[in-house]
Amino acid sequence: MTLKPSTGNDSDLAWFKSSYSDSNERDDCIEVATAPDTIRIRDSKNPHGPQLRVQPGTWSDFLAYAADEG
């Protein structure tokens, strides 16, 4: 997986989406940003909307699970 910076604008965070998310719908993806104590997740179609925040360990566990299921 290759990370690409998103086109969304958030002054404090660098948002990324996976290169695997390229599809016919350019913004059909989630974006992820790392903060010192949380991982933030948002809908790329709504960059100013709500964000899901999880602990880094929880995100790591999710990634491992998703890799096993893929």
Backbone atoms as SQL, in Angstrom:
CREATE TABLE atoms (id INTEGER PRIMARY KEY, chain TEXT, resi INTEGER, resn TEXT, atom TEXT, x REAL, y REAL, z REAL);
INSERT INTO atoms VALUES
  (1, 'A', 1, 'MET', 'N', 0.846, -1.172, 0.000),
  (2, 'A', 1, 'MET', 'CA', 0.000, 0.000, 0.000),
  (3, 'A', 1, 'MET', 'C', 0.886, 1.228, 0.000),
  (4, 'A', 2, 'THR', 'N', 0.527, 2.198, -0.804),
  (5, 'A', 2, 'THR', 'CA', 1.221, 3.469, -0.860),
  (6, 'A', 2, 'THR', 'C', 0.276, 4.544, -0.367),
  (7, 'A', 3, 'LEU', 'N', 0.748, 5.406, 0.504),
  (8, 'A', 3, 'LEU', 'CA', -0.092, 6.491, 1.001),
  (9, 'A', 3, 'LEU', 'C', 0.075, 7.714, 0.127),
  (10, 'A', 4, 'LYS', 'N', -1.048, 8.379, -0.151),
  (11, 'A', 4, 'LYS', 'CA', -1.035, 9.620, -0.920),
  (12, 'A', 4, 'LYS', 'C', -1.630, 10.721, -0.051),
  (13, 'A', 5, 'PRO', 'N', -1.028, 11.908, -0.025),
  (14, 'A', 5, 'PRO', 'CA', -1.648, 13.002, 0.732),
  (15, 'A', 5, 'PRO', 'C', -3.016, 13.318, 0.134),
  (16, 'A', 6, 'SER', 'N', -3.970, 13.616, 0.983),
  (17, 'A', 6, 'SER', 'CA', -5.300, 13.947, 0.492),
  (18, 'A', 6, 'SER', 'C', -5.324, 15.385, -0.001),
  (19, 'A', 7, 'THR', 'N', -6.403, 15.721, -0.674),
  (20, 'A', 7, 'THR', 'CA', -6.576, 17.095, -1.127),
  (21, 'A', 7, 'THR', 'C', -7.359, 17.922, -0.120),
  (22, 'A', 8, 'GLY', 'N', -7.861, 17.285, 0.946),
  (23, 'A', 8, 'GLY', 'CA', -8.595, 18.010, 1.980),
  (24, 'A', 8, 'GLY', 'C', -7.673, 18.945, 2.742),
  (25, 'A', 9, 'ASN', 'N', -8.228, 19.972, 3.341),
  (26, 'A', 9, 'ASN', 'CA', -7.413, 20.949, 4.048),
  (27, 'A', 9, 'ASN', 'C', -7.724, 20.903, 5.539),
  (28, 'A', 10, 'ASP', 'N', -6.753, 20.570, 6.337),
  (29, 'A', 10, 'ASP', 'CA', -6.876, 20.614, 7.794),
  (30, 'A', 10, 'ASP', 'C', -5.557, 21.185, 8.282),
  (31, 'A', 11, 'SER', 'N', -5.607, 22.284, 8.987),
  (32, 'A', 11, 'SER', 'CA', -4.390, 23.033, 9.306),
  (33, 'A', 11, 'SER', 'C', -3.383, 22.282, 10.169),
  (34, 'A', 12, 'ASP', 'N', -3.830, 21.359, 11.007),
  (35, 'A', 12, 'ASP', 'CA', -2.905, 20.694, 11.931),
  (36, 'A', 12, 'ASP', 'C', -2.494, 19.289, 11.517),
  (37, 'A', 13, 'LEU', 'N', -3.229, 18.670, 10.602),
  (38, 'A', 13, 'LEU', 'CA', -3.011, 17.263, 10.302),
  (39, 'A', 13, 'LEU', 'C', -2.680, 17.042, 8.830),
  (40, 'A', 14, 'ALA', 'N', -1.879, 16.023, 8.565),
  (41, 'A', 14, 'ALA', 'CA', -1.606, 15.590, 7.197),
  (42, 'A', 14, 'ALA', 'C', -2.484, 14.377, 6.931),
  (43, 'A', 15, 'TRP', 'N', -3.490, 14.530, 6.100),
  (44, 'A', 15, 'TRP', 'CA', -4.440, 13.467, 5.794),
  (45, 'A', 15, 'TRP', 'C', -3.936, 12.640, 4.621),
  (46, 'A', 16, 'PHE', 'N', -4.143, 11.320, 4.711),
  (47, 'A', 16, 'PHE', 'CA', -3.704, 10.398, 3.671),
  (48, 'A', 16, 'PHE', 'C', -4.834, 9.450, 3.314),
  (49, 'A', 17, 'LYS', 'N', -4.796, 9.005, 2.066),
  (50, 'A', 17, 'LYS', 'CA', -5.664, 7.899, 1.692),
  (51, 'A', 17, 'LYS', 'C', -4.840, 6.888, 0.921),
  (52, 'A', 18, 'SER', 'N', -5.254, 5.662, 0.956),
  (53, 'A', 18, 'SER', 'CA', -4.512, 4.567, 0.351),
  (54, 'A', 18, 'SER', 'C', -4.549, 4.652, -1.162),
  (55, 'A', 19, 'SER', 'N', -3.472, 4.235, -1.795),
  (56, 'A', 19, 'SER', 'CA', -3.460, 4.142, -3.257),
  (57, 'A', 19, 'SER', 'C', -4.451, 3.086, -3.733),
  (58, 'A', 20, 'TYR', 'N', -4.824, 2.159, -2.867),
  (59, 'A', 20, 'TYR', 'CA', -5.818, 1.150, -3.201),
  (60, 'A', 20, 'TYR', 'C', -7.212, 1.755, -3.341),
  (61, 'A', 21, 'SER', 'N', -7.404, 2.977, -2.915),
  (62, 'A', 21, 'SER', 'CA', -8.727, 3.582, -2.946),
  (63, 'A', 21, 'SER', 'C', -9.053, 4.201, -4.293),
  (64, 'A', 22, 'ASP', 'N', -8.125, 4.216, -5.236),
  (65, 'A', 22, 'ASP', 'CA', -8.412, 4.764, -6.556),
  (66, 'A', 22, 'ASP', 'C', -9.553, 3.980, -7.188),
  (67, 'A', 23, 'SER', 'N', -10.591, 4.675, -7.596),
  (68, 'A', 23, 'SER', 'CA', -11.749, 4.053, -8.221),
  (69, 'A', 23, 'SER', 'C', -12.373, 5.051, -9.178),
  (70, 'A', 24, 'ASN', 'N', -13.503, 4.702, -9.737),
  (71, 'A', 24, 'ASN', 'CA', -14.213, 5.626, -10.623),
  (72, 'A', 24, 'ASN', 'C', -14.668, 6.873, -9.877),
  (73, 'A', 25, 'GLU', 'N', -14.948, 6.713, -8.608),
  (74, 'A', 25, 'GLU', 'CA', -15.338, 7.846, -7.769),
  (75, 'A', 25, 'GLU', 'C', -14.102, 8.321, -7.041),
  (76, 'A', 26, 'ARG', 'N', -13.528, 9.408, -7.470),
  (77, 'A', 26, 'ARG', 'CA', -12.247, 9.888, -6.942),
  (78, 'A', 26, 'ARG', 'C', -12.246, 10.059, -5.430),
  (79, 'A', 27, 'ASP', 'N', -13.350, 10.529, -4.887),
  (80, 'A', 27, 'ASP', 'CA', -13.396, 10.799, -3.450),
  (81, 'A', 27, 'ASP', 'C', -14.093, 9.697, -2.668),
  (82, 'A', 28, 'ASP', 'N', -14.213, 8.516, -3.247),
  (83, 'A', 28, 'ASP', 'CA', -14.898, 7.404, -2.597),
  (84, 'A', 28, 'ASP', 'C', -13.913, 6.679, -1.685),
  (85, 'A', 29, 'CYS', 'N', -13.626, 7.257, -0.548),
  (86, 'A', 29, 'CYS', 'CA', -12.561, 6.730, 0.297),
  (87, 'A', 29, 'CYS', 'C', -12.662, 7.301, 1.704),
  (88, 'A', 30, 'ILE', 'N', -11.940, 6.674, 2.613),
  (89, 'A', 30, 'ILE', 'CA', -11.707, 7.297, 3.906),
  (90, 'A', 30, 'ILE', 'C', -10.304, 7.867, 3.890),
  (91, 'A', 31, 'GLU', 'N', -10.063, 8.822, 4.733),
  (92, 'A', 31, 'GLU', 'CA', -8.741, 9.415, 4.897),
  (93, 'A', 31, 'GLU', 'C', -8.313, 9.245, 6.341),
  (94, 'A', 32, 'VAL', 'N', -7.012, 9.137, 6.549),
  (95, 'A', 32, 'VAL', 'CA', -6.458, 8.884, 7.874),
  (96, 'A', 32, 'VAL', 'C', -5.373, 9.907, 8.168),
  (97, 'A', 33, 'ALA', 'N', -5.333, 10.387, 9.387),
  (98, 'A', 33, 'ALA', 'CA', -4.272, 11.293, 9.843),
  (99, 'A', 33, 'ALA', 'C', -3.820, 10.839, 11.222),
  (100, 'A', 34, 'THR', 'N', -2.548, 10.967, 11.466),
  (101, 'A', 34, 'THR', 'CA', -2.042, 10.622, 12.787),
  (102, 'A', 34, 'THR', 'C', -1.816, 11.886, 13.593),
  (103, 'A', 35, 'ALA', 'N', -2.271, 11.851, 14.815),
  (104, 'A', 35, 'ALA', 'CA', -2.025, 12.914, 15.790),
  (105, 'A', 35, 'ALA', 'C', -1.184, 12.275, 16.894),
  (106, 'A', 36, 'PRO', 'N', -0.608, 13.061, 17.773),
  (107, 'A', 36, 'PRO', 'CA', 0.265, 12.486, 18.800),
  (108, 'A', 36, 'PRO', 'C', -0.364, 11.352, 19.609),
  (109, 'A', 37, 'ASP', 'N', -1.648, 11.452, 19.919),
  (110, 'A', 37, 'ASP', 'CA', -2.256, 10.426, 20.777),
  (111, 'A', 37, 'ASP', 'C', -3.429, 9.694, 20.145),
  (112, 'A', 38, 'THR', 'N', -3.786, 10.020, 18.904),
  (113, 'A', 38, 'THR', 'CA', -4.916, 9.364, 18.251),
  (114, 'A', 38, 'THR', 'C', -4.666, 9.213, 16.753),
  (115, 'A', 39, 'ILE', 'N', -5.418, 8.304, 16.180),
  (116, 'A', 39, 'ILE', 'CA', -5.509, 8.175, 14.734),
  (117, 'A', 39, 'ILE', 'C', -6.885, 8.711, 14.378),
  (118, 'A', 40, 'ARG', 'N', -6.942, 9.607, 13.400),
  (119, 'A', 40, 'ARG', 'CA', -8.220, 10.196, 13.010),
  (120, 'A', 40, 'ARG', 'C', -8.616, 9.676, 11.636),
  (121, 'A', 41, 'ILE', 'N', -9.900, 9.425, 11.485),
  (122, 'A', 41, 'ILE', 'CA', -10.436, 8.857, 10.257),
  (123, 'A', 41, 'ILE', 'C', -11.634, 9.716, 9.842),
  (124, 'A', 42, 'ARG', 'N', -11.710, 10.035, 8.549),
  (125, 'A', 42, 'ARG', 'CA', -12.838, 10.830, 8.060),
  (126, 'A', 42, 'ARG', 'C', -13.236, 10.368, 6.660),
  (127, 'A', 43, 'ASP', 'N', -14.407, 10.766, 6.238),
  (128, 'A', 43, 'ASP', 'CA', -14.913, 10.490, 4.903),
  (129, 'A', 43, 'ASP', 'C', -14.316, 11.518, 3.948),
  (130, 'A', 44, 'SER', 'N', -13.676, 11.055, 2.887),
  (131, 'A', 44, 'SER', 'CA', -13.026, 11.988, 1.964),
  (132, 'A', 44, 'SER', 'C', -14.031, 12.893, 1.253),
  (133, 'A', 45, 'LYS', 'N', -15.288, 12.465, 1.157),
  (134, 'A', 45, 'LYS', 'CA', -16.306, 13.297, 0.521),
  (135, 'A', 45, 'LYS', 'C', -16.775, 14.430, 1.430),
  (136, 'A', 46, 'ASN', 'N', -16.444, 14.340, 2.710),
  (137, 'A', 46, 'ASN', 'CA', -16.896, 15.339, 3.678),
  (138, 'A', 46, 'ASN', 'C', -15.738, 15.685, 4.620),
  (139, 'A', 47, 'PRO', 'N', -14.686, 16.334, 4.103),
  (140, 'A', 47, 'PRO', 'CA', -13.501, 16.571, 4.927),
  (141, 'A', 47, 'PRO', 'C', -13.733, 17.459, 6.146),
  (142, 'A', 48, 'HIS', 'N', -14.797, 18.233, 6.150),
  (143, 'A', 48, 'HIS', 'CA', -15.080, 19.094, 7.301),
  (144, 'A', 48, 'HIS', 'C', -16.134, 18.487, 8.219),
  (145, 'A', 49, 'GLY', 'N', -16.536, 17.252, 7.933),
  (146, 'A', 49, 'GLY', 'CA', -17.539, 16.564, 8.728),
  (147, 'A', 49, 'GLY', 'C', -16.922, 15.882, 9.937),
  (148, 'A', 50, 'PRO', 'N', -17.665, 14.979, 10.536),
  (149, 'A', 50, 'PRO', 'CA', -17.195, 14.300, 11.741),
  (150, 'A', 50, 'PRO', 'C', -15.983, 13.418, 11.481),
  (151, 'A', 51, 'GLN', 'N', -15.228, 13.207, 12.535),
  (152, 'A', 51, 'GLN', 'CA', -14.048, 12.351, 12.477),
  (153, 'A', 51, 'GLN', 'C', -14.166, 11.266, 13.541),
  (154, 'A', 52, 'LEU', 'N', -13.729, 10.085, 13.160),
  (155, 'A', 52, 'LEU', 'CA', -13.613, 8.992, 14.115),
  (156, 'A', 52, 'LEU', 'C', -12.199, 9.052, 14.670),
  (157, 'A', 53, 'ARG', 'N', -12.063, 8.951, 15.979),
  (158, 'A', 53, 'ARG', 'CA', -10.741, 8.984, 16.615),
  (159, 'A', 53, 'ARG', 'C', -10.543, 7.692, 17.389),
  (160, 'A', 54, 'VAL', 'N', -9.407, 7.028, 17.118),
  (161, 'A', 54, 'VAL', 'CA', -9.094, 5.781, 17.805),
  (162, 'A', 54, 'VAL', 'C', -7.666, 5.827, 18.323),
  (163, 'A', 55, 'GLN', 'N', -7.402, 5.001, 19.310),
  (164, 'A', 55, 'GLN', 'CA', -6.052, 4.895, 19.856),
  (165, 'A', 55, 'GLN', 'C', -5.149, 4.193, 18.838),
  (166, 'A', 56, 'PRO', 'N', -3.864, 4.526, 18.815),
  (167, 'A', 56, 'PRO', 'CA', -2.952, 3.887, 17.855),
  (168, 'A', 56, 'PRO', 'C', -2.970, 2.359, 17.922),
  (169, 'A', 57, 'GLY', 'N', -3.057, 1.776, 19.100),
  (170, 'A', 57, 'GLY', 'CA', -3.111, 0.318, 19.216),
  (171, 'A', 57, 'GLY', 'C', -4.360, -0.267, 18.584),
  (172, 'A', 58, 'THR', 'N', -5.477, 0.424, 18.741),
  (173, 'A', 58, 'THR', 'CA', -6.733, -0.019, 18.132),
  (174, 'A', 58, 'THR', 'C', -6.627, 0.017, 16.617),
  (175, 'A', 59, 'TRP', 'N', -6.035, 1.063, 16.072),
  (176, 'A', 59, 'TRP', 'CA', -5.848, 1.184, 14.628),
  (177, 'A', 59, 'TRP', 'C', -4.930, 0.071, 14.111),
  (178, 'A', 60, 'SER', 'N', -3.871, -0.207, 14.847),
  (179, 'A', 60, 'SER', 'CA', -2.957, -1.288, 14.477),
  (180, 'A', 60, 'SER', 'C', -3.683, -2.627, 14.437),
  (181, 'A', 61, 'ASP', 'N', -4.500, -2.882, 15.444),
  (182, 'A', 61, 'ASP', 'CA', -5.277, -4.118, 15.488),
  (183, 'A', 61, 'ASP', 'C', -6.230, -4.204, 14.297),
  (184, 'A', 62, 'PHE', 'N', -6.874, -3.091, 13.972),
  (185, 'A', 62, 'PHE', 'CA', -7.790, -3.072, 12.835),
  (186, 'A', 62, 'PHE', 'C', -7.047, -3.367, 11.532),
  (187, 'A', 63, 'LEU', 'N', -5.902, -2.738, 11.326),
  (188, 'A', 63, 'LEU', 'CA', -5.126, -2.968, 10.109),
  (189, 'A', 63, 'LEU', 'C', -4.698, -4.424, 9.972),
  (190, 'A', 64, 'ALA', 'N', -4.274, -5.022, 11.076),
  (191, 'A', 64, 'ALA', 'CA', -3.899, -6.437, 11.046),
  (192, 'A', 64, 'ALA', 'C', -5.094, -7.308, 10.687),
  (193, 'A', 65, 'TYR', 'N', -6.244, -7.015, 11.275),
  (194, 'A', 65, 'TYR', 'CA', -7.474, -7.763, 10.968),
  (195, 'A', 65, 'TYR', 'C', -7.840, -7.600, 9.499),
  (196, 'A', 66, 'ALA', 'N', -7.841, -6.360, 8.999),
  (197, 'A', 66, 'ALA', 'CA', -8.216, -6.092, 7.605),
  (198, 'A', 66, 'ALA', 'C', -7.261, -6.785, 6.635),
  (199, 'A', 67, 'ALA', 'N', -5.973, -6.825, 6.947),
  (200, 'A', 67, 'ALA', 'CA', -4.997, -7.491, 6.084),
  (201, 'A', 67, 'ALA', 'C', -5.267, -8.990, 6.028),
  (202, 'A', 68, 'ASP', 'N', -5.666, -9.577, 7.155),
  (203, 'A', 68, 'ASP', 'CA', -5.977, -11.011, 7.189),
  (204, 'A', 68, 'ASP', 'C', -7.242, -11.342, 6.414),
  (205, 'A', 69, 'GLU', 'N', -8.189, -10.405, 6.396),
  (206, 'A', 69, 'GLU', 'CA', -9.471, -10.632, 5.718),
  (207, 'A', 69, 'GLU', 'C', -9.377, -10.362, 4.217),
  (208, 'A', 70, 'GLY', 'N', -8.372, -9.584, 3.798),
  (209, 'A', 70, 'GLY', 'CA', -8.249, -9.173, 2.395),
  (210, 'A', 70, 'GLY', 'C', -7.659, -10.189, 1.561);
